[in-house]
Amino acid sequence: MKRLISITLLTTFLTPYSVTATPPRNPDKTVNCEILVVGGGLSGVATAYESLLAGNTVCLTEITDWLGGQISSQGTSALDERPTQREKQFYSRGYLELRNRIQQKYGQLNPGDCWVSDSCFLPRDAHNIIYQMLKDAEKQGRGKLHLFPNTVIKDLQISADGKIINSAIAIQHQPAKNAPPLNTFTLSQTIEDTYSYQNSSRFNKTIIHFLPQQSKKNNNQWYVIDASETGEIIALADVPYRLGIDPLSYLEPSSSSTTNDPYCTQGFTYTFAMEATKEPQPQIMPPSYHQYAPYFSYELSRLANFDLVFTYRRIWSPQKGKQTRFGGINFTIPTPGDISMQNWTWGNDYRPGTAQDNLIYTRQQLQATGQLQPGGWKGGLRTETLRKGEEKALAYYYWLVAGTTDSQLGANVKTPQPKNRLLTGINSPMGTASGLSKYPYMREGRRIIGRPSWGQPQGFGIWEVDISRHNYHDEYYRKTLPADMYRQLKATLAGIEAILVIRGIRGEVSPNKARKRRRSTIFPDAVGIGHYAIDFHPCMLNSPPEAPGNIERPGERRGGGNAYPFQIALRAMITQKIDNLLVGGKSIATSHIAAAAYRVHSFEWSAGAAAGTVASFALKENIAPYQLVDDLPRLEPKLQVLKGILEKNGNPTAFPDTSIFNQNWEKWR
């Protein structure tokens, strides 16, 4: 067999050298494909969906046994949407199809009668719907889907010049003989085993060698799409990326730090499902409850109502209760048989933020733990932090049903609610023995640094100022930012007045008098869309995050707030160095603050649809994606053809009336 090469870099900006890794045995199977999609979340599924409709052969890997990511294996089966986009139904065609199939499945879009969304539903059903969508796309487009659940990428073979991923080695796991079924154990108990070539008492392993499909039309080219939840492939391939907080700048003026902090990423959440019952249920206190109890809270007085929290993400409601109101919110009272999915900031969110407990390892930590060495990759996550996130989620359930404390609101707020039970078992809504989601809901992962581009010579990225509705005339920015930085900020937002603001000489425009831009940045290479608020679940200041009296990192929520409808630039999906690697989902080139908006369901689908369409187009045209944007801002004819294909296929690249002449997007809620 061919020897496998893993890249190790002295730094992310130095020339790579190659080292060799060899699995303990020859691969058990070899699979050829035109497009290898790593990660079966919404972005990966959307990539596969569009690629199959285009007639491509697609290999799709997923660490769990469910497709759909956020809406299935991560349990957050409540679609995060903004009102105007939802009212106009302005989404990618596959996302619209998903919503339609949810409607068809239940006879309504919101079988949970939740109030956070227009659609809350059961995670298992989401997986089944997604799977059938892919099979239908395969048939309709005459493509070919090779689906690999319970599968992780272990090694990459990269060309000697570091520009092409030539092949990939994956490990698929199934229960060993006489072992319990999948999902009997939690992720923290199995993840290291999952990335090991060796069989174990729990799992038998199949080693799979992915190679480009032999074809005259594409000269044996293929594309690898990193649609993983944390940016696994960009870490394993060692291309330049960011993690955590970006330093304060005119592009990121609300940053909470003057330097970068890779350890402070948004919190992750193990969701779970609980059912309302007619009679009180026995509630067993978890052994670790007292460790986490000092953290839990309703957070705000207007939210301090158990029924309000229960119905927030209620995913199943067979009979509708009476209408009520609390804290200005209308909802129906829970009735026995109702099922609620819990995803609460001061509850089952786990929010580490230091080098001692961060979940997603930095490049330096990957080196120190040997994960960038040949055969050393283990997924790039801290197992102990996963375990504590699981513990905390189970402790939060107990607090909901038996707790009497509230860390933020004080005494006499929380009362026991024993008429509920945690839904556990393989046939439960989350499909696990523990009752926890199969994989945590990830709000932020590694984010690539795009290639140097016009206006961004250090590498392309989408920043806070590209999307935020903040009033940057506010006193905080005028008094806190250095004068030159503030002038650059105002110039960036001034449009045609930018040059006048930069000069700032007599008779021209001062920063404080520059016009306020009332739209997001318009990208000439836009290939997708999204709209959501800049929504933060900040890391905690000290370690461990559940420590009594701990607080959120100061200043982290400053960047939060409303955003204008925004675009996905193709440059944000193209990695440095490697020409046949594209990125979808949360690992595109966004800043820490922008990423807080670029993470929800419809965005992930749009980014995936773009990735699948770009890869298919590049194969057909025998062109690398970076060649579609390397002459910007000059006209790129093939880029225009690509954008035309996206629009024709029902995958919008811009919101209605997007134009430099339309300066007012305030009507978009």
C-alpha positions as CSV (number, residue, x, y, z in Angstrom):
1,M,0.0,0.0,0.0
2,K,1.0,3.6,-0.3
3,R,2.7,5.1,2.7
4,L,0.7,7.8,4.5
5,I,2.0,11.2,5.0
6,S,1.0,13.6,7.8
7,I,2.1,17.2,7.7
8,T,3.9,18.6,10.7
9,L,4.8,22.4,10.5
10,L,7.2,24.3,12.6
11,T,4.6,27.0,12.6
12,T,1.5,27.5,10.6
13,F,3.4,29.8,8.2
14,L,6.5,27.8,7.5
15,T,7.2,25.4,4.7
16,P,5.9,21.9,5.5
17,Y,8.0,18.8,5.6
18,S,6.6,15.3,5.4
19,V,6.7,12.4,7.8
20,T,5.4,8.9,7.5
21,A,2.6,7.1,9.4
22,T,1.6,3.5,8.8
23,P,-1.6,1.8,10.1
24,P,-1.0,-1.4,12.0
25,R,-2.5,-3.4,9.0
26,N,-3.5,-2.8,5.4
27,P,-6.8,-1.0,5.0
28,D,-9.8,-3.3,5.1
29,K,-11.4,-1.5,2.2
30,T,-10.6,1.2,-0.4
31,V,-13.2,3.6,-1.5
32,N,-13.0,6.1,-4.4
33,C,-14.9,9.3,-4.6
34,E,-14.9,12.7,-6.2
35,I,-15.9,14.5,-3.1
36,L,-15.0,13.4,0.5
37,V,-17.1,15.2,3.1
38,V,-15.9,15.0,6.7
39,G,-18.7,15.5,9.1
40,G,-22.4,14.6,8.8
41,G,-23.8,17.7,10.4
42,L,-26.1,20.1,8.5
43,S,-23.2,21.6,6.5
44,G,-21.8,18.2,5.6
45,V,-25.3,17.0,4.6
46,A,-25.9,20.0,2.5
47,T,-22.6,19.6,0.8
48,A,-23.5,16.0,0.0
49,Y,-27.0,16.9,-1.1
50,E,-25.9,19.4,-3.7
51,S,-23.0,17.2,-4.9
52,L,-25.3,14.3,-5.4
53,L,-27.8,16.4,-7.3
54,A,-24.9,17.4,-9.5
55,G,-24.2,13.7,-10.2
56,N,-21.0,13.3,-8.2
57,T,-19.7,10.4,-6.2
58,V,-19.7,11.4,-2.6
59,C,-18.1,9.8,0.5
60,L,-19.6,11.2,3.7
61,T,-18.2,10.3,7.1
62,E,-19.8,11.0,10.5
63,I,-18.5,10.3,14.0
64,T,-22.0,9.3,15.3
65,D,-24.6,7.1,13.8
66,W,-27.0,10.0,13.0
67,L,-26.9,12.5,10.3
68,G,-27.9,16.1,10.9
69,G,-25.6,17.4,13.6
70,Q,-27.4,20.2,15.4
71,I,-30.9,18.9,14.7
72,S,-30.1,15.2,15.5
73,S,-26.9,13.9,17.2
74,Q,-26.4,17.2,19.0
75,G,-30.0,17.4,20.1
76,T,-30.7,21.0,19.3
77,S,-33.7,20.2,17.2
78,A,-35.2,23.7,17.3
79,L,-34.5,25.7,14.2
80,D,-32.7,29.1,15.0
81,E,-34.2,31.6,12.5
82,R,-34.7,35.3,12.2
83,P,-38.3,36.6,11.6
84,T,-37.9,38.4,8.3
85,Q,-35.9,35.6,6.6
86,R,-38.5,33.1,7.9
87,E,-41.4,35.2,6.7
88,K,-39.9,35.5,3.3
89,Q,-38.9,31.8,3.2
90,F,-35.6,33.0,1.8
91,Y,-33.4,30.0,2.3
92,S,-31.3,27.4,0.4
93,R,-33.5,24.9,-1.5
94,G,-32.3,22.0,0.7
95,Y,-33.1,23.8,3.9
96,L,-36.6,24.6,2.6
97,E,-37.0,20.9,1.7
98,L,-36.0,20.0,5.2
99,R,-38.6,22.3,6.7
100,N,-41.2,20.9,4.3
101,R,-40.4,17.4,5.3
102,I,-40.7,18.2,9.0
103,Q,-44.1,19.7,8.2
104,Q,-45.1,16.5,6.3
105,K,-43.8,14.2,9.0
106,Y,-45.9,15.7,11.8
107,G,-48.7,17.5,9.9
108,Q,-47.3,20.7,11.4
109,L,-44.0,22.4,11.6
110,N,-43.9,22.7,15.4
111,P,-45.0,19.4,17.0
112,G,-43.3,20.6,20.2
113,D,-45.3,23.8,20.5
114,C,-42.1,25.5,21.6
115,W,-41.7,29.3,21.8
116,V,-38.0,29.7,20.8
117,S,-38.7,28.7,17.2
118,D,-41.4,28.0,14.6
119,S,-40.1,24.4,14.5
120,C,-39.2,22.1,17.4
121,F,-39.2,18.3,16.8
122,L,-37.6,15.0,17.7
123,P,-33.9,14.4,16.9
124,R,-34.3,10.8,15.7
125,D,-36.9,12.0,13.2
126,A,-34.5,14.6,12.0
127,H,-31.9,12.0,11.2
128,N,-34.4,9.9,9.3
129,I,-35.6,12.9,7.3
130,I,-32.0,13.9,6.4
131,Y,-31.1,10.4,5.4
132,Q,-34.1,10.1,3.0
133,M,-33.3,13.5,1.5
134,L,-29.8,12.3,0.6
135,K,-31.1,9.1,-0.9
136,D,-33.6,11.0,-3.0
137,A,-30.9,13.5,-4.1
138,E,-28.7,10.5,-5.1
139,K,-31.5,9.1,-7.3
140,Q,-32.6,12.4,-8.7
141,G,-29.1,13.6,-9.7
142,R,-27.7,10.1,-10.5
143,G,-24.9,10.6,-8.2
144,K,-23.5,8.0,-5.8
145,L,-23.5,8.2,-2.0
146,H,-21.0,6.2,0.1
147,L,-22.1,6.8,3.7
148,F,-19.9,6.0,6.6
149,P,-21.5,6.5,10.1
150,N,-19.4,5.9,13.2
151,T,-16.3,6.9,11.2
152,V,-13.5,9.4,11.9
153,I,-10.5,10.5,9.8
154,K,-7.2,9.4,11.3
155,D,-4.5,10.3,8.7
156,L,-4.0,12.3,5.5
157,Q,-1.6,11.7,2.7
158,I,-0.5,15.1,1.4
159,S,1.6,15.7,-1.6
160,A,5.3,16.6,-1.1
161,D,4.7,20.2,-2.1
162,G,1.9,20.4,0.6
163,K,-0.7,21.5,-1.9
164,I,-2.9,18.5,-2.4
165,I,-4.6,15.9,-0.1
166,N,-3.9,12.7,-2.1
167,S,-5.8,10.3,0.2
168,A,-7.2,9.9,3.6
169,I,-7.3,7.0,6.1
170,A,-10.5,6.6,8.3
171,I,-11.5,4.3,11.1
172,Q,-15.1,3.0,11.3
173,H,-16.2,1.3,14.6
174,Q,-18.9,-1.2,15.3
175,P,-19.7,-3.0,18.6
176,A,-17.4,-5.9,19.3
177,K,-18.7,-9.4,19.8
178,N,-20.7,-9.6,23.1
179,A,-20.2,-5.8,23.6
180,P,-23.2,-3.5,24.3
181,P,-24.7,-1.6,21.4
182,L,-23.6,1.7,20.1
183,N,-24.5,4.7,22.3
184,T,-24.3,2.7,25.5
185,F,-21.3,4.7,26.6
186,T,-20.9,8.5,26.5
187,L,-18.6,10.3,24.1
188,S,-15.9,10.9,26.7
189,Q,-15.8,7.2,27.4
190,T,-15.4,6.2,23.8
191,I,-13.7,9.0,21.8
192,E,-10.1,7.9,22.3
193,D,-11.0,4.4,21.4
194,T,-12.8,5.7,18.3
195,Y,-9.6,7.2,17.0
196,S,-7.5,4.1,17.7
197,Y,-6.7,1.6,14.9
198,Q,-6.7,-1.3,17.4
199,N,-9.8,-3.3,18.1
200,S,-11.0,-3.1,21.7
201,S,-13.4,-4.8,24.1
202,R,-16.1,-2.3,22.9
203,F,-15.4,-1.9,19.2
204,N,-14.2,-3.7,16.2
205,K,-12.5,-1.4,13.7
206,T,-12.6,-1.2,9.9
207,I,-9.7,0.8,8.3
208,I,-10.9,2.6,5.2
209,H,-8.6,4.2,2.5
210,F,-10.3,7.0,0.7
211,L,-8.9,7.9,-2.8
212,P,-9.9,10.1,-5.7
213,Q,-12.2,8.4,-8.2
214,Q,-10.5,7.5,-11.4
215,S,-12.0,9.7,-14.1
216,K,-10.9,11.2,-17.4
217,K,-13.1,14.2,-16.9
218,N,-11.4,15.5,-13.8
219,N,-7.8,14.1,-14.2
220,N,-8.2,12.1,-10.9
221,Q,-8.9,15.3,-8.9
222,W,-11.1,15.3,-5.9
223,Y,-12.1,17.6,-3.1
224,V,-12.1,17.2,0.6
225,I,-14.6,19.2,2.5
226,D,-14.1,19.9,6.2
227,A,-17.6,20.1,7.6
228,S,-16.6,18.7,11.0
229,E,-17.9,20.4,14.2
230,T,-14.5,21.7,15.4
231,G,-12.3,21.9,12.3
232,E,-10.6,18.6,12.5
233,I,-9.2,18.4,9.0
234,I,-7.8,21.9,9.1
235,A,-6.0,21.0,12.3
236,L,-4.8,17.6,11.0
237,A,-3.7,19.2,7.7
238,D,-2.1,22.0,9.8
239,V,-3.3,24.9,7.7
240,P,-3.4,28.4,9.3
241,Y,-6.4,28.9,11.5
242,R,-7.7,30.9,14.5
243,L,-9.2,29.7,17.7
244,G,-11.0,31.7,20.4
245,I,-10.8,35.5,20.9
246,D,-9.2,37.8,18.2
247,P,-7.3,40.8,19.4
248,L,-8.9,44.2,19.5
249,S,-8.7,46.0,16.1
250,Y,-10.8,48.3,13.9
251,L,-12.3,45.1,12.3
252,E,-13.1,43.6,15.8
253,P,-13.7,46.7,17.9
254,S,-15.7,45.0,20.5
255,S,-13.1,42.3,21.3
256,S,-12.7,41.6,25.0
257,S,-8.9,41.3,24.7
258,T,-6.0,43.4,23.2
259,T,-4.3,40.0,22.4
260,N,-5.7,36.8,21.0
261,D,-6.9,34.2,23.5
262,P,-7.3,30.8,21.9
263,Y,-8.7,29.2,25.1
264,C,-11.9,31.2,25.3
265,T,-14.3,29.7,22.8
266,Q,-18.1,29.7,23.2
267,G,-19.6,27.2,25.6
268,F,-20.6,23.7,24.4
269,T,-23.7,21.9,25.5
270,Y,-24.8,18.3,26.1
271,T,-28.5,18.5,25.5
272,F,-31.0,16.0,27.0
273,A,-34.7,15.4,26.9
274,M,-37.1,15.3,29.8
275,E,-40.8,14.3,30.0
276,A,-43.6,15.9,32.0
277,T,-45.4,13.3,34.0
278,K,-48.7,13.1,35.9
279,E,-47.2,11.9,39.1
280,P,-44.0,12.8,41.0
281,Q,-41.0,10.7,39.9
282,P,-38.1,9.3,42.0
283,Q,-35.2,11.6,41.4
284,I,-31.6,10.3,42.0
285,M,-29.0,12.8,42.8
286,P,-25.9,12.4,40.6
287,P,-22.7,11.9,42.6
288,S,-21.2,15.1,41.3
289,Y,-24.3,17.3,41.8
290,H,-22.8,19.4,44.6
291,Q,-19.8,20.2,42.4
292,Y,-22.0,21.8,39.8
293,A,-24.9,23.1,41.8
294,P,-23.3,26.5,42.6
295,Y,-23.4,27.3,38.9
296,F,-27.1,26.7,38.0
297,S,-29.6,29.6,37.5
298,Y,-32.6,30.8,35.6
299,E,-30.3,33.7,34.9
300,L,-32.9,36.5,34.7
301,S,-35.9,37.3,36.8
302,R,-38.1,37.4,33.7
303,L,-37.0,33.8,32.9
304,A,-37.4,32.4,36.5
305,N,-40.3,30.1,35.7
306,F,-40.0,26.4,35.3
307,D,-42.8,26.0,32.8
308,L,-41.3,28.8,30.7
309,V,-38.0,27.0,30.6
310,F,-39.6,23.6,29.9
311,T,-41.6,24.9,26.9
312,Y,-38.7,27.0,25.6
313,R,-37.4,24.1,23.5
314,R,-40.3,21.7,23.9
315,I,-39.9,19.2,21.1
316,W,-43.0,17.1,21.5
317,S,-46.5,18.0,22.8
318,P,-49.2,15.5,22.0
319,Q,-51.9,17.6,23.7
320,K,-51.9,21.4,24.0
321,G,-52.1,22.9,27.5
322,K,-53.7,26.1,28.5
323,Q,-52.3,29.4,27.3
324,T,-50.4,31.4,29.8
325,R,-47.9,34.3,30.0
326,F,-44.7,35.0,32.0
327,G,-42.0,37.6,31.6
328,G,-43.8,39.0,28.5
329,I,-43.7,35.6,26.8
330,N,-46.8,33.6,25.7
331,F,-46.7,29.8,25.9
332,T,-48.9,26.8,26.7
333,I,-48.6,25.1,30.1
334,P,-46.8,21.7,29.9
335,T,-49.1,18.6,30.1
336,P,-48.1,15.0,30.9
337,G,-46.3,13.4,27.9
338,D,-44.7,16.7,26.8
339,I,-41.0,16.3,26.0
340,S,-38.5,19.2,26.4
341,M,-35.0,19.5,25.1
342,Q,-32.8,21.4,27.5
343,N,-30.1,23.8,26.2
344,W,-29.6,26.6,28.8
345,T,-26.7,28.9,29.3
346,W,-26.7,28.8,33.1
347,G,-27.6,25.2,33.0
348,N,-26.1,22.5,30.8
349,D,-23.8,24.9,28.9
350,Y,-20.2,24.0,29.8
351,R,-17.9,27.1,29.4
352,P,-14.2,26.5,30.0
353,G,-11.9,29.3,29.0
354,T,-8.3,28.6,30.2
355,A,-5.4,26.5,29.1
356,Q,-6.1,24.0,31.9
357,D,-9.6,23.1,30.7
358,N,-10.3,24.3,27.1
359,L,-12.1,21.8,25.0
360,I,-10.6,22.4,21.6
361,Y,-6.9,22.0,21.7
362,T,-4.7,24.7,20.2
363,R,-2.0,23.9,17.8
364,Q,0.6,24.1,20.5
365,Q,-1.5,21.7,22.7
366,L,-1.9,19.3,19.7
367,Q,1.9,19.3,19.3
368,A,2.5,18.8,23.0
369,T,0.0,15.8,23.1
370,G,1.5,14.2,20.0
371,Q,-1.6,14.6,17.9
372,L,0.3,16.2,15.0
373,Q,2.7,13.3,15.0
374,P,2.2,10.4,12.5
375,G,-0.7,8.3,13.6
376,G,-1.2,10.5,16.7
377,W,-4.5,12.2,15.8
378,K,-7.3,11.6,18.4
379,G,-9.8,14.2,17.4
380,G,-8.2,17.3,18.9
381,L,-10.5,17.5,22.0
382,R,-9.8,17.4,25.7
383,T,-11.5,14.2,26.9
384,E,-11.7,15.3,30.5
385,T,-13.6,18.4,29.6
386,L,-16.1,16.4,27.6
387,R,-16.6,14.2,30.7
388,K,-17.2,17.2,32.9
389,G,-19.7,18.6,30.3
390,E,-21.6,15.3,30.5
391,E,-21.6,15.3,34.3
392,K,-22.8,18.9,34.4
393,A,-25.7,18.2,32.1
394,L,-26.9,15.4,34.3
395,A,-26.5,17.6,37.3
396,Y,-28.5,20.3,35.7
397,Y,-31.4,17.9,35.1
398,Y,-31.4,17.2,38.8
399,W,-31.3,20.9,39.7
400,L,-34.4,21.5,37.4
401,V,-36.4,18.8,39.2
402,A,-35.0,19.0,42.8
403,G,-32.9,22.1,43.1
404,T,-33.7,25.0,45.5
405,T,-30.7,27.3,44.8
406,D,-30.1,29.9,42.1
407,S,-26.5,31.3,41.6
408,Q,-27.6,34.5,39.9
409,L,-31.0,35.3,41.5
410,G,-30.5,34.2,45.1
411,A,-32.9,32.5,47.5
412,N,-36.6,31.8,47.2
413,V,-36.6,31.6,43.4
414,K,-36.1,27.9,42.5
415,T,-38.6,25.3,43.7
416,P,-38.5,21.5,43.1
417,Q,-40.4,20.1,40.1
418,P,-40.6,16.4,40.7
419,K,-43.3,15.6,38.0
420,N,-40.7,15.0,35.4
421,R,-38.4,12.3,34.3
422,L,-35.1,12.1,32.4
423,L,-35.6,10.2,29.1
424,T,-32.8,7.6,28.9
425,G,-32.1,4.5,26.8
426,I,-31.2,3.7,23.2
427,N,-34.8,4.3,22.1
428,S,-35.0,7.7,23.9
429,P,-35.2,11.0,22.0
430,M,-31.4,11.4,22.1
431,G,-30.8,7.7,21.3
432,T,-28.3,7.1,24.1
433,A,-28.3,5.1,27.3
434,S,-27.4,8.2,29.3
435,G,-30.1,10.4,27.8
436,L,-27.4,12.9,26.7
437,S,-26.9,14.0,23.1
438,K,-24.6,11.7,21.1
439,Y,-22.3,14.7,20.5
440,P,-22.2,18.1,22.2
441,Y,-23.8,21.1,20.5
442,M,-20.7,23.0,19.3
443,R,-21.0,26.8,18.9
444,E,-17.5,27.5,17.8
445,G,-14.5,25.6,16.5
446,R,-11.3,26.3,14.7
447,R,-11.7,29.0,12.0
448,I,-9.4,29.1,9.0
449,I,-7.5,32.2,7.9
450,G,-8.2,32.7,4.3
451,R,-5.6,33.4,1.7
452,P,-4.2,36.9,1.4
453,S,-6.7,39.0,-0.5
454,W,-7.4,42.5,-1.7
455,G,-7.8,44.6,1.4
456,Q,-6.7,41.8,3.7
457,P,-3.1,40.9,2.9
458,Q,-2.7,38.9,6.2
459,G,-5.4,36.5,5.1
460,F,-9.1,36.9,4.3
461,G,-11.7,36.9,7.1
462,I,-15.2,38.0,7.9
463,W,-15.2,40.3,10.9
464,E,-17.5,42.0,13.4
465,V,-17.8,45.2,11.4
466,D,-18.9,43.3,8.3
467,I,-22.2,42.3,9.9
468,S,-22.9,44.1,13.2
469,R,-25.7,46.7,13.7
470,H,-23.7,48.2,16.6
471,N,-23.7,52.0,16.9
472,Y,-20.0,52.7,16.7
473,H,-20.5,56.3,17.5
474,D,-21.2,55.1,21.0
475,E,-19.1,56.7,23.7
476,Y,-17.4,53.3,24.5
477,Y,-15.8,53.1,21.1
478,R,-14.9,56.8,20.9
479,K,-13.2,56.8,24.3
480,T,-11.7,53.2,24.4
481,L,-10.3,52.7,21.0
482,P,-7.0,54.4,20.1
483,A,-7.5,57.4,17.8
484,D,-6.0,55.8,14.7
485,M,-8.0,52.6,15.3
486,Y,-11.2,54.5,15.7
487,R,-10.6,56.4,12.5
488,Q,-9.9,53.2,10.7
489,L,-13.2,51.7,12.1
490,K,-15.2,54.7,10.9
491,A,-13.6,54.7,7.6
492,T,-14.4,51.0,7.1
493,L,-18.0,51.8,7.8
494,A,-18.2,55.0,5.7
495,G,-18.5,53.5,2.2
496,I,-17.8,56.2,-0.4
497,E,-16.6,58.6,2.3
498,A,-13.9,56.2,3.5
499,I,-11.0,58.1,1.9
500,L,-12.2,61.4,3.3
501,V,-12.4,59.9,6.8
502,I,-8.9,58.4,6.6
503,R,-7.4,61.7,5.6
504,G,-9.3,63.6,8.2
505,I,-8.0,67.0,7.1
506,R,-9.7,70.3,7.1
507,G,-12.8,70.5,5.0
508,E,-13.2,66.7,4.8
509,V,-15.1,64.2,7.0
510,S,-14.3,63.6,10.7
511,P,-14.9,60.1,12.1
512,N,-17.7,61.3,14.3
513,K,-19.6,62.8,11.3
514,A,-19.2,59.9,8.9
515,R,-22.4,58.2,7.8
516,K,-23.4,55.0,9.5
517,R,-23.6,52.1,7.2
518,R,-26.9,50.3,7.5
519,R,-26.1,47.0,5.8
520,S,-23.6,44.2,6.0
521,T,-20.5,44.0,3.8
522,I,-21.3,43.0,0.2
523,F,-18.8,40.4,-1.0
524,P,-18.2,40.0,-4.8
525,D,-17.6,36.3,-4.2
526,A,-20.7,35.7,-2.1
527,V,-21.8,32.0,-2.5
528,G,-24.3,31.8,0.4
529,I,-26.3,33.7,3.0
530,G,-27.2,33.8,6.6
531,H,-29.0,35.9,9.2
532,Y,-28.9,35.6,13.0
533,A,-28.0,37.7,16.0
534,I,-24.4,37.8,17.3
535,D,-25.3,35.4,20.1
536,F,-22.7,34.7,22.8
537,H,-22.4,31.9,25.4
538,P,-19.1,33.3,26.7
539,C,-16.4,31.3,28.4
540,M,-16.0,31.6,32.2
541,L,-13.2,33.7,33.7
542,N,-11.7,31.1,36.0
543,S,-11.1,27.4,36.0
544,P,-13.0,25.2,36.7
545,P,-16.0,27.0,35.1
546,E,-18.4,25.6,37.6
547,A,-16.5,27.1,40.6
548,P,-18.7,29.0,43.1
549,G,-18.8,32.7,42.3
550,N,-17.2,32.3,38.9
551,I,-18.2,34.9,36.3
552,E,-18.3,35.2,32.5
553,R,-15.2,36.6,31.0
554,P,-15.7,40.4,31.2
555,G,-16.4,42.1,27.9
556,E,-17.2,39.0,26.0
557,R,-20.9,40.0,25.5
558,R,-20.0,43.5,24.3
559,G,-19.9,42.2,20.7
560,G,-23.3,40.6,21.0
561,G,-26.4,42.0,19.5
562,N,-28.3,42.3,16.2
563,A,-26.7,41.7,12.9
564,Y,-27.7,42.6,9.3
565,P,-28.4,39.8,6.9
566,F,-25.0,38.6,5.8
567,Q,-23.2,36.7,3.0
568,I,-20.8,33.8,2.9
569,A,-17.7,34.7,0.8
570,L,-16.0,32.0,-1.2
571,R,-12.7,33.3,0.1
572,A,-13.8,32.4,3.6
573,M,-14.1,28.7,2.5
574,I,-10.7,28.4,0.9
575,T,-7.8,27.3,3.1
576,Q,-4.2,28.5,2.7
577,K,-1.6,26.0,1.2
578,I,-3.9,23.1,0.3
579,D,-5.7,23.6,-3.0
580,N,-8.3,20.8,-2.8
581,L,-9.5,21.4,0.7
582,L,-12.7,23.5,1.2
583,V,-14.3,24.4,4.5
584,G,-18.0,24.5,5.4
585,G,-20.0,25.1,8.5
586,K,-18.5,26.9,11.5
587,S,-14.9,26.6,10.4
588,I,-15.0,29.2,7.6
589,A,-12.9,32.3,8.0
590,T,-14.8,34.4,10.5
591,S,-13.7,36.2,13.5
592,H,-14.7,35.2,17.1
593,I,-17.5,37.8,17.2
594,A,-18.8,37.1,13.6
595,A,-18.7,33.4,14.3
596,A,-21.4,34.0,17.0
597,A,-23.8,34.7,14.2
598,Y,-22.4,32.4,11.5
599,R,-23.2,29.2,13.4
600,V,-27.0,28.5,13.2
601,H,-29.0,25.9,11.2
602,S,-29.8,27.8,7.9
603,F,-26.3,29.3,7.7
604,E,-24.7,25.8,8.0
605,W,-26.9,24.5,5.2
606,S,-26.1,27.5,3.0
607,A,-22.4,27.1,3.6
608,G,-22.6,23.4,2.8
609,A,-24.7,24.0,-0.3
610,A,-22.0,26.4,-1.5
611,A,-19.2,23.9,-0.7
612,G,-20.9,21.1,-2.7
613,T,-21.6,23.4,-5.6
614,V,-18.1,24.8,-5.7
615,A,-16.5,21.4,-5.6
616,S,-18.7,20.1,-8.3
617,F,-18.0,23.1,-10.5
618,A,-14.3,22.9,-9.9
619,L,-14.3,19.3,-10.9
620,K,-16.3,20.0,-14.1
621,E,-14.2,23.0,-15.1
622,N,-10.9,21.5,-14.0
623,I,-10.1,24.6,-12.0
624,A,-9.0,25.1,-8.3
625,P,-11.5,27.1,-6.2
626,Y,-8.8,29.7,-5.4
627,Q,-8.5,30.5,-9.1
628,L,-12.1,31.7,-9.0
629,V,-11.2,34.6,-6.7
630,D,-7.5,35.3,-7.1
631,D,-8.0,38.3,-9.4
632,L,-10.5,40.1,-7.2
633,P,-11.6,42.9,-7.2
634,R,-11.2,42.6,-11.0
635,L,-14.0,40.7,-12.7
636,E,-13.8,36.9,-12.4
637,P,-15.8,35.4,-15.3
638,K,-15.9,31.8,-14.0
639,L,-16.9,33.1,-10.6
640,Q,-19.9,34.7,-12.2
641,V,-20.8,31.4,-13.9
642,L,-20.6,29.7,-10.5
643,K,-22.8,32.3,-8.8
644,G,-25.3,31.9,-11.6
645,I,-25.5,28.1,-11.0
646,L,-26.1,28.6,-7.3
647,E,-28.9,31.1,-7.9
648,K,-30.5,28.9,-10.6
649,N,-30.4,25.9,-8.3
650,G,-32.3,27.9,-5.6
651,N,-29.2,28.6,-3.4
652,P,-29.2,32.4,-2.9
653,T,-26.0,34.2,-2.7
654,A,-27.5,37.6,-1.7
655,F,-30.6,38.8,0.1
656,P,-33.3,40.8,-1.9
657,D,-32.2,44.3,-2.9
658,T,-28.6,43.7,-2.0
659,S,-26.7,46.6,-3.6
660,I,-24.2,49.3,-2.6
661,F,-27.0,51.7,-3.4
662,N,-29.3,50.2,-0.9
663,Q,-27.9,51.5,2.4
664,N,-30.9,50.7,4.7
665,W,-31.5,47.2,5.8
666,E,-33.2,48.2,9.1
667,K,-36.4,46.4,8.1
668,W,-34.7,43.0,8.3
669,R,-35.5,41.8,11.8
